[in-house]
Amino acid sequence: MEQSEPTNTKAGFVALIGAPNAGKSTLLNALVGSKVSIVSRKVQTTRALVRGIAMEGDTQIIFVDTPGIFKPKRRLDRAMVTSAWGGAGDADVVALLLDVRKGVDEEAEAILDKLPELKQPKVLILNKIDLIERSKLLELAAKLNEKVPFTHTFMISALKGDGIKTLLSQLAALMPAGPWLYPEDQVSDAPLRMLAAEITREKIYERLHEELPYQSTVETDQWQQRPDGSVRIEQTVFVERDSQRKIVLGKGGQTIKSIGQAARKEISEIAEAPVHLFIFVKVRENWSDDPERYREMGLEFPKG
């Protein structure tokens, strides 16, 4: 069926930046307003990772979710932080999301110091406003606007849905005229699937690096949002030989069980939801962990 588009369409990118756990997942779910499903990568998307697409009237807003700007520890973290700032530089609007209970902590300070380098309009989104006194909230908003000239300041509760409609219509007003870049019914969660795979891979390495002198590869095959708000995730660990498969499984499946528990805890934090994780181990010969995997994720492979 052909998609008929209005002639006066607008479409643009909003880079959603903020420290981890500022509530971006909850906000995106509220903005996108539907269950999240996979979207194919397209050339015209920015270097950052497309996380969700919201429709507001004739305007399509593509949110590039920078997966939390933080002090990078591992190679993937470094790639993601680089991508976060790169994506923010490519977007039409940069939106900084802050958890008002944390205020301006060290992570927020680091982001605020770097924000003036970005030329495009910047908006401030203060989240969890129902959990703070109004006087403190206004004081925080004034302090932040002194530090960075934000075009708009929004006060919302992503969890309760307060202020979401206003935020969406104002962001739509800031988008440039142009054709839609995705079919109307598509939204995305690809980056979380990839990060979840990377976390599991790291847990395998931490537990087995002496017995397995190689880097395993992990793929997230299924990411299913359940009605109770939890997420069911299925992953496959690929190894090169059956002997390695036995090491990963461990006696009576104990090794993979403990790896799964550690991975589930961390994935649950990034998904901001309870996670049910199922891991399968399969043999796949002659694979290697190379920069191509990073390119597929839209990330540059960091050297060193």
Order of alpha helices (4+ residues) and beta strands (2+ residues): beta-alpha-beta-beta-alpha-beta-alpha-beta-alpha-beta-alpha-alpha-beta-beta-alpha-alpha-beta-alpha
